[in-house]
């Protein structure tokens, strides 16, 4: 079940936050990262692909002293492996080899 109320406002917020995260991660990893498109869904089920593995990062959003809202960032396994490999300063070849993994 998906709720589309305030989706454009939520997408603008997500694009700003995720764009900043991408720039900062890119600087930290030494690899350019850019946000291609932010998609926001309010779902009551976890929207991962059937039979695929995603790594989930819980996020909390708070505007000033306002109510805190929670969500998550789902990252496909291969991309999560890439981020982890770059954080561990592995070579591009080593990261490419690990990206082939399909199980945790």
C-alpha positions as CSV (number, residue, x, y, z in Angstrom):
1,X,0.0,0.0,0.0
2,X,1.5,3.3,-1.0
3,X,0.5,6.8,0.1
4,X,1.2,9.6,-2.4
5,X,0.2,12.5,-0.1
6,X,2.9,15.3,-0.2
7,X,5.1,13.1,-2.5
8,X,6.5,16.1,-4.4
9,X,7.5,17.8,-1.1
10,X,9.0,14.6,0.2
11,X,10.9,14.0,-3.0
12,X,12.4,17.5,-3.0
13,X,13.5,16.9,0.6
14,X,14.9,13.4,-0.2
15,X,16.7,14.8,-3.3
16,X,18.4,17.5,-1.2
17,X,19.4,15.1,1.6
18,X,20.5,12.2,-0.6
19,X,22.3,14.6,-2.9
20,X,24.4,15.9,0.0
21,X,25.0,12.4,1.2
22,X,26.2,11.4,-2.3
23,X,28.6,14.3,-2.5
24,X,30.0,13.7,1.0
25,X,30.3,10.0,0.4
26,X,32.0,10.6,-2.9
27,X,34.6,12.9,-1.3
28,X,35.2,10.4,1.5
29,X,35.5,7.4,-0.9
30,X,37.6,9.2,-3.5
31,X,35.0,8.3,-6.2
32,X,32.5,10.7,-7.7
33,X,28.9,10.0,-6.7
34,X,25.8,11.8,-7.8
35,X,22.1,11.3,-7.2
36,X,20.3,10.5,-10.4
37,X,16.8,10.5,-9.1
38,X,15.1,10.5,-5.7
39,X,11.9,8.4,-5.4
40,X,9.9,8.5,-2.2
41,X,7.2,6.0,-1.3
42,X,5.2,5.7,1.9
43,X,4.8,2.0,2.1
44,X,3.5,-0.5,4.7
45,X,5.7,-3.3,3.2
46,X,9.4,-3.4,2.5
47,X,9.7,-2.6,-1.3
48,X,12.7,-4.8,-2.1
49,X,12.7,-6.9,-5.3
50,X,11.5,-10.4,-5.0
51,X,14.4,-12.8,-4.5
52,X,17.0,-10.0,-4.3
53,X,19.0,-8.7,-1.4
54,X,19.0,-5.1,-0.3
55,X,20.9,-3.5,2.6
56,X,18.6,-1.2,4.6
57,X,19.8,1.9,6.4
58,X,17.3,3.4,8.8
59,X,16.9,7.2,8.5
60,X,15.3,9.7,10.9
61,X,14.1,13.1,9.7
62,X,13.4,16.0,12.1
63,X,12.5,19.6,11.2
64,X,13.7,21.8,14.1
65,X,11.9,20.8,17.2
66,X,9.1,19.0,15.2
67,X,8.0,15.5,15.0
68,X,10.6,12.9,14.1
69,X,9.7,10.7,11.1
70,X,11.5,7.5,10.1
71,X,12.2,5.8,6.9
72,X,14.9,3.7,5.3
73,X,17.3,3.8,2.4
74,X,17.4,0.5,0.5
75,X,20.7,-0.2,-1.3
76,X,21.0,-3.3,-3.6
77,X,23.6,-5.7,-2.4
78,X,26.1,-5.0,-5.2
79,X,26.0,-1.3,-4.5
80,X,26.3,-1.8,-0.7
81,X,29.4,-4.0,-1.4
82,X,30.9,-1.2,-3.6
83,X,30.4,1.4,-0.8
84,X,31.9,-0.9,1.8
85,X,34.9,-1.8,-0.4
86,X,35.7,1.8,-1.2
87,X,35.4,2.7,2.6
88,X,37.9,-0.1,3.2
89,X,40.1,1.4,0.5
90,X,40.0,-1.7,-1.7
91,X,41.2,-1.5,-5.2
92,X,38.6,-1.0,-8.0
93,X,39.5,-4.5,-9.3
94,X,38.9,-6.1,-5.8
95,X,35.6,-4.2,-5.5
96,X,34.5,-5.4,-9.0
97,X,35.2,-9.0,-8.0
98,X,33.2,-8.7,-4.7
99,X,30.3,-7.1,-6.6
100,X,29.7,-10.5,-8.2
101,X,28.6,-11.9,-4.8
102,X,24.9,-12.7,-4.7
103,X,24.6,-13.9,-1.1
104,X,25.6,-12.3,2.2
